[in-house]
Amino acid sequence: MVNEIVLIGFYLLTLVYSVIIHEVSHGVVALWLGDMTAKYADRLNLNPLKHIDPFGSVILPVLLFVSTGFAFGWAKPVPYNPYNL
């Protein structure tokens, strides 16, 4: 039982940081292409609180998992200005 809880915690931690690295990568590429919007919005960091969308990262995945056994969610998108790219 304890091993299962530790394994689920490990999976959730891995999932959270994978999504965060994915979103930070969007901002880094935009920065390389000349757009400073993500940097000015302080979204080029690995702090999970900066990237969690309350509905898409917490509420919807929990509701879906409880009702269907399947979870789906998203992180807060990193802002960019296409005119600066």
C-alpha positions as CSV (number, residue, x, y, z in Angstrom):
1,M,0.0,0.0,0.0
2,V,2.8,2.4,0.9
3,N,4.7,1.5,-2.2
4,E,1.6,2.3,-4.4
5,I,1.2,5.8,-2.7
6,V,4.9,6.6,-3.3
7,L,4.7,5.4,-6.9
8,I,1.6,7.6,-7.5
9,G,3.4,10.6,-5.9
10,F,6.4,9.9,-8.1
11,Y,4.2,9.8,-11.3
12,L,2.4,13.0,-10.4
13,L,5.7,14.8,-9.6
14,T,7.2,13.6,-12.9
15,L,4.0,14.7,-14.8
16,V,4.0,18.2,-13.3
17,Y,7.6,18.9,-14.1
18,S,7.3,17.4,-17.6
19,V,4.5,19.8,-18.3
20,I,6.4,22.7,-16.8
21,I,9.5,22.0,-18.8
22,H,7.4,21.8,-21.9
23,E,5.8,25.2,-21.3
24,V,9.1,26.9,-20.3
25,S,10.5,25.5,-23.6
26,H,7.9,27.5,-25.5
27,G,9.0,30.6,-23.7
28,V,12.7,29.9,-24.3
29,V,12.2,29.4,-28.1
30,A,10.2,32.6,-28.3
31,L,13.0,34.4,-26.4
32,W,15.5,33.0,-28.9
33,L,13.4,34.3,-31.7
34,G,13.3,37.8,-30.2
35,D,10.1,37.9,-28.1
36,M,10.6,39.0,-24.5
37,T,6.9,38.6,-23.5
38,A,7.5,35.4,-21.5
39,K,10.5,36.9,-19.7
40,Y,8.6,40.0,-18.8
41,A,5.7,37.9,-17.5
42,D,8.2,35.9,-15.3
43,R,7.2,32.6,-16.9
44,L,10.7,31.4,-17.7
45,N,11.2,29.6,-14.4
46,L,10.5,26.1,-13.1
47,N,8.2,27.2,-10.3
48,P,5.0,25.1,-10.6
49,L,2.8,27.8,-9.1
50,K,3.6,30.1,-12.1
51,H,2.4,27.4,-14.6
52,I,-0.7,25.9,-12.9
53,D,-4.0,26.8,-14.3
54,P,-6.6,26.3,-11.5
55,F,-9.2,24.8,-13.7
56,G,-7.1,23.0,-16.3
57,S,-4.4,21.7,-13.9
58,V,-6.4,20.8,-10.8
59,I,-10.2,20.9,-11.0
60,L,-10.8,19.2,-14.4
61,P,-8.3,16.4,-14.0
62,V,-9.6,15.5,-10.6
63,L,-13.2,15.5,-11.7
64,L,-12.5,13.5,-14.8
65,F,-10.4,10.9,-12.8
66,V,-13.1,10.5,-10.2
67,S,-15.9,10.2,-12.7
68,T,-14.2,8.2,-15.5
69,G,-10.9,6.9,-14.3
70,F,-9.1,9.0,-16.9
71,A,-7.5,12.4,-16.4
72,F,-6.9,15.2,-18.9
73,G,-5.6,18.7,-18.2
74,W,-3.3,21.5,-19.2
75,A,-1.0,24.1,-17.9
76,K,-1.3,27.8,-18.2
77,P,0.1,28.7,-21.7
78,V,3.2,30.8,-21.8
79,P,2.4,34.2,-23.4
80,Y,4.1,35.4,-26.6
81,N,3.6,38.1,-29.1
82,P,3.8,36.8,-32.7
83,Y,4.7,40.3,-33.9
84,N,8.0,40.1,-32.0
85,L,9.1,36.8,-33.5
